[in-house]
Amino acid sequence: MKRQTYRIIINTLAFFIAAQFLPIQVATPLHFLGAGILLWIINRLIRPLLIILTIPLNLLTLGIFTFIINTWTIMIVSGLLPGFYVQGFWVAFIVSIIVSLANWGLKHNNIA
C-alpha cells in the first residue's frame, strides 16, 4: 500500500482511540474515516503553510509551537466535517498528541 493510505488508516485509528477516552462526538463510525482523510488533506495542503508562517514562534519555543499547529488542524477537521466534533481546544490538543504519536510510530517502524 502507498504511504498516504497508511497515514489515513493511522489517523482514522488514532481518532477512534482518542474518542474512547475524550469527548469526541461522531454521528457514525464512518466519520472517523472521513476525519482521517480530511486530516491527511489538511496536513498536505494547509499545515506546511502554517509551519512556514509560524517559523519565528517555532524558533522561540524550540519547536513546541508545532503542537499548537497540530491542534489547529484537528479543530479545522472538527469544523469542516459535519458529524465529527471535538469539544474545545484542550481536547483537540490531546487528540493532536495522540495522532502525532501514532504517526511518529508509523514513521519509525519504516512503514511510511
C-alpha positions as CSV (number, residue, x, y, z in Angstrom):
1,M,0.0,0.0,0.0
2,K,1.1,3.6,-0.5
3,R,2.3,5.8,2.3
4,Q,-0.7,8.1,2.2
5,T,-3.0,5.1,2.7
6,Y,-1.1,4.1,5.8
7,R,-1.3,7.7,7.1
8,I,-5.1,7.8,6.6
9,I,-5.5,4.5,8.4
10,I,-3.3,5.6,11.3
11,N,-5.2,8.9,11.5
12,T,-8.5,7.1,11.5
13,L,-7.4,4.7,14.2
14,A,-5.9,7.5,16.3
15,F,-9.3,9.4,16.2
16,F,-11.1,6.2,17.1
17,I,-8.8,5.5,20.1
18,A,-9.0,9.2,21.2
19,A,-12.8,9.0,21.1
20,Q,-12.8,6.2,23.6
21,F,-11.2,8.5,26.3
22,L,-12.1,12.0,25.2
23,P,-15.3,13.9,24.5
24,I,-15.3,13.5,20.7
25,Q,-18.7,13.1,19.1
26,V,-19.3,11.3,15.9
27,A,-22.5,10.6,14.0
28,T,-21.4,7.3,12.6
29,P,-18.2,5.2,12.7
30,L,-17.5,6.3,9.1
31,H,-16.9,9.8,10.4
32,F,-13.6,8.5,11.8
33,L,-12.6,7.6,8.3
34,G,-13.8,10.9,7.0
35,A,-11.8,12.7,9.7
36,G,-8.7,10.7,8.9
37,I,-9.0,11.5,5.2
38,L,-9.7,15.2,5.9
39,L,-6.8,15.5,8.3
40,W,-4.5,13.9,5.7
41,I,-5.6,16.5,3.1
42,I,-5.2,19.4,5.6
43,N,-1.7,18.1,6.5
44,R,-0.8,18.0,2.9
45,L,-2.2,21.4,1.9
46,I,-2.6,23.8,4.9
47,R,-0.1,22.6,7.5
48,P,3.0,23.4,5.5
49,L,1.8,27.0,5.1
50,L,1.1,27.3,8.8
51,I,4.6,25.9,9.6
52,I,6.2,28.5,7.3
53,L,4.2,31.4,8.7
54,T,5.0,30.5,12.3
55,I,8.7,29.9,11.9
56,P,9.6,32.7,14.4
57,L,7.3,31.2,17.0
58,N,8.6,27.8,16.4
59,L,12.2,29.0,16.9
60,L,11.3,30.9,20.1
61,T,9.6,27.8,21.5
62,L,12.1,25.3,20.2
63,G,9.5,23.6,18.0
64,I,6.9,23.2,20.7
65,F,4.5,25.6,18.8
66,T,4.1,22.8,16.3
67,F,1.8,21.1,18.7
68,I,-0.4,24.2,18.5
69,I,-0.4,24.0,14.7
70,N,-1.4,20.3,15.0
71,T,-4.2,21.3,17.4
72,W,-5.5,23.9,14.9
73,T,-5.6,21.2,12.2
74,I,-7.7,19.0,14.4
75,M,-10.0,21.9,15.1
76,I,-10.2,22.6,11.4
77,V,-11.3,19.0,10.8
78,S,-13.9,19.3,13.5
79,G,-15.2,22.5,11.9
80,L,-15.3,21.2,8.4
81,L,-16.7,17.7,8.9
82,P,-20.4,17.6,9.9
83,G,-21.0,14.7,12.3
84,F,-17.5,14.9,13.8
85,Y,-17.0,17.2,16.7
86,V,-14.0,17.7,19.1
87,Q,-15.0,19.7,22.2
88,G,-12.6,22.5,22.7
89,F,-9.0,23.5,22.4
90,W,-7.6,21.2,25.1
91,V,-9.4,18.1,23.8
92,A,-8.1,18.9,20.3
93,F,-4.6,19.4,21.8
94,I,-4.7,15.9,23.4
95,V,-6.0,14.4,20.2
96,S,-3.2,16.1,18.3
97,I,-0.7,14.5,20.6
98,I,-2.3,11.0,20.1
99,V,-2.3,11.5,16.3
100,S,1.3,12.7,16.3
101,L,2.5,9.8,18.4
102,A,0.7,7.3,16.1
103,N,2.2,8.9,13.0
104,W,5.6,9.0,14.7
105,G,5.3,5.3,15.5
106,L,4.3,4.6,11.9
107,K,7.3,6.6,10.5
108,H,9.8,5.0,12.9
109,N,8.7,1.5,12.0
110,N,9.6,2.1,8.4
111,I,6.1,1.6,7.2
112,A,5.6,5.2,5.9
